[in-house]
Every structure is written in C-alpha cells, then in structure tokens.
Amino acid sequence: MTPFRSVFLAILAWVGFTASAALADDLSGTLKKIKDTGTITIGNRESSVPFSYLDKDGTPVGYSIDLCKHIVDEVKATLGLPDLKVNYMTVSPAARIPLLANGTIDLECSTTDRTLTRMGQVAFSSPTFVIGGRLLVKTDSGIKDWIDLRNHVVGVAQGTSTEQLVKALVATPPYAGTRVLTLKDHAAGLLALETGRVDAYATDDIVLYGLRSTSRMKDQLVVTGQPLSINTFGIVLRRDDPDFLLVVDRALSKLYHSPEIEALYHKWFDPLDVPMSEANKYMYKIGAISP
Amino acid sequence: MHYHWHWGVLLEEPYASWLVSGLCTTIALSLIGWTIALILGTLIGTLRTAQSSLLRAIGALYVRVFRNVPLLLQMFLWFFVLPELLPDTIGHFLKRDMAYPEFTMATACLGCYTAARVAEIVRAGILSAGPGQRVAALATGMSTLQAYRYVLLPLAFRLTVPPLVSEFLTIFKNSSVALAIGVFELTNQANQIENYTFQGFEAYTAATVLYAAISWVCLRASRPISRRARVGGMIASDQTT
C-alpha cells in the first residue's frame, strides 16, 4: 500500500465516520428520544369506539391505532430500528397534555379535533378523519334538519365545538323557542335523548353513529341534518418537533396513497354503518401529499 | 417538559368570562346549598336528640342514608334516577320545564348531603350543652319546643361555630362534584378551558387559587363570629381561632 493510498483511505474513513456521526447528531426531539430508548409510547383511549379503545383482552385497537401502527413502521424505517418496542398507555383527555409534555407518551392516537388554539400547545398530524356536526333524533320526531328544531329541546355535550355552534345557531330569529340543554358527555346525551329530556342530540356525526350503535333503541334513532361544521381529527404530538412531524405525515401520506386506507376504513366503520363521506374521500386525497 | 406556558390565556376571552361565571356558579351553588343544609340539618339534628324514639329513628335514618352514600352517586341519583321514579308529569317537569335543571338538582343534592353532616354537629352541640340545660328549661315551665328554641339550640350553635365554619368551607369544595351532572362551576370551567386550549396547568392553577381565596375570605369573615359566639365556662371557649 502506497503512502498516498493509505492517506486517501484514512481521509475516506474519517469522512465516513463524521458523516454518520453527523447523521446521528441530526436527530433531535422525539426521534432522538426514540432512538436512544429503543421504545415509542402511544397514548390510546379507553372507549373512543371505533377510533381508539380497548378490546375484550384490554388491547388498544381502532382506526386511529391502526394509523399509528403505520407511523411506527415509518419511524422504524427512518431510524433503522426494526426491533423498536411499542408501548401503549391508556390516557384520559385531562391527562394527555401533561403526559405528552413530560415525555411519557410520544403520540396520542384517538379523536382529537385539530384547532388553532390547541396548536399553541401541541402539533397535529395531517387530518386523519373528517367530521361534521349533525343531529341524532328519534325516527318519529319529525326532525329532519336544523330548522326543524324550532320549539324543541336540543342537547349538546359540554366542551365540544358543536356546543358553541348550536348555541350561536339557536340564538338567531328562525330558532325562536328552541332550547339547548348542555350535558356532561355523549353518554349523558344519549340517555337524555332516550328518556325524552331532549328531542335531538347534536354532535359530530361519527360520535352519533357510535352512540346509535350502542343504544338499546337503535332502530328508532337516526342521524340526520346537514353538517353544521366541518372539523378534522389528527394525531397529537409535541410542538416544535418538525422532524418527527415529517415522519408522521409521511407515514399518513403513504397510507393514503395506497388502497389499504379504504380497507382500513371499511374494517372499522362498516360495523357502525357509517358510509365514507365525500369530505373524507377528498381528505384522503389531500393528505396523500406527493412524495 | 415540553410545555408551552401561556398564562395570558386566563385573561383572554372567552376563557376569562368562563372562569368568572364558574366562580359565581360555585358561590351560588354553595350558598344556596348551605341555606338548605342549615335549616334541614338543624331540624334533623334536633330530631336526633328528641325524647321520642320514633323521631330519633327518623333522624338517624336520614343521617345514615345521606352520609353513607357517596356524594357523587347522590348527584347521579338526584339528576338521572329521581325524575324517572316520580309520576310522569312531575318527572317531565323536572326534566323539561324546570329552570336550570342541573343547577337546581345539584343544589338540592348538596344541601341534603351537607344537612346530614350539619345535623350531626347540631346534635353534638345539643348533647354537649348537657342534660342539665334541658331539665332546667323544662323546670322553668317552658314547653319542649321552647326549651329547644330559647335554650338548647342557641347554646348548640354557639358551641359549634368552629365545626360549622369548617363544614361551610367544605361545601365550596364539595360543590365541584356538581360538574358530574353538567353544572358549569369553577372546576368544570377549568376543565373546559383545558379542553379548548390545552393550557391545563394554567386553568387548574387559576381554579386552585380561587378556591383557596374563597376559603381564606370565609375564614377571615368567621373570626369575629367565632369570637362573639364563645360561651364562657365551656371547653369551646378555649379555642383560639
């Protein structure tokens, strides 16, 4: 080996070493944490059917959980960690932000509305589902759309975006005589509708379909009305972590490009008789960002 | 921690208004509940010291039922179960025509629950006044009602001001259970701010400070009452609050 050659090889080795070191250094935030610990922790819900809930064996399953599994696969490929360990942690809505902030969970996979105010605290993935505020009514109530609520009582759940919209809507003159009853949660809303405390229950259509499927009088209930609002769900991650966000959105984009997303939709939403809305079809097209 | 602090959220609209309205609801709920508790509790506490064993049994049953069932469960029973048990017209009124159904039911529930606790305090006060007071009052020619009205109850209240004050502070904290049936009191409004903004630490800190402030104001206000109510020669007069 000539001296020239050995110097050349030494330089090559040095370049290669620093390049790989630089690559490792480039990792920051959540990706660095995942690489260092070899684990990723997903926050799931206990009973957000069919998005994120525990099945009979206590395993987290659902539409959002399946999306997160695709994200985990993308993280594995990006970091070259085929043996990445995936932990699940059931979180309540009140606990999710502190647990995300202190690093206990890395992703929250459930039914969280993407809003600008919330984006001050967290980052959201591309939209994962499109929802619209609609009405659940009894089939014999004669209520077909929002305007039929005149002189009736409509229930809303506290803290939902539908609550504010419905309250603003019924404050307008055509809705004279309409009353709004604010309920603690969706279960209380269904109970109020079943027991006649309210004539209609308003919230996101996907929740209404879910409530109807669990109701003891589901044959007498129907989801109706034009969507009052359009909102999107997203996967929640820590703010100011653009590299991780890119991996998450890339995973969703790849999934939306493939026919697998349709199969996934039917797997989770057919049992609830939820047809894929036009808005959802377009959302998948928009979320399938060009590579 | 990757938490983005934003204390300013507490001053932004609509969140500031939510906190103020939550505070007002908490105070209204507690004060009305306390009025119910004081009236009903005095009655039940008196029954518990009555000569008639039937009246004593009625008082004891009330205290047992309301003190032994968790407050949260009582809230659910009042709001969801009671209207279904009553005749249809009354049930329909409670569900549909009554103004502020959640607030009204929560107030009634909180009042009846606290009444059981006040009853025990009043009973203890009457008993600690001693059998001599009752006998002496009756010996002066008072009827039983007059003995309670002019001798036993006034003494009982003066002796039990400190525990009554602490019960009064407790009702403010217990009022937060009303969020379970959808009353927008302070804790519930803090929940709502968390849900809208994800700035939970700020919202719950504000609620904590407001609860502490209520307690502080009540304690300060109760001091002159405690001082004036002291009964000379009784053990309770030694207390230093």
Interface residues (C-beta under 8 A of the other chain):
Chain A: P93 A94 I97 P98 L100 A101 N102 G103 T115 T117 R118 G120 Q121 V122 V153 Q158 G159 L181 T182 L183 K184 A188 L191 T195 G196 R197 R238 R239 D240 D241
Chain B: M1 H2 Y3 H4 H6 F80 E84 H92 K95 R96 P101 E102 L179 A180 I181 G182 F184 N188 N191 Q192 E194 N195 Y196 T197 F198 Q199 G200 F201
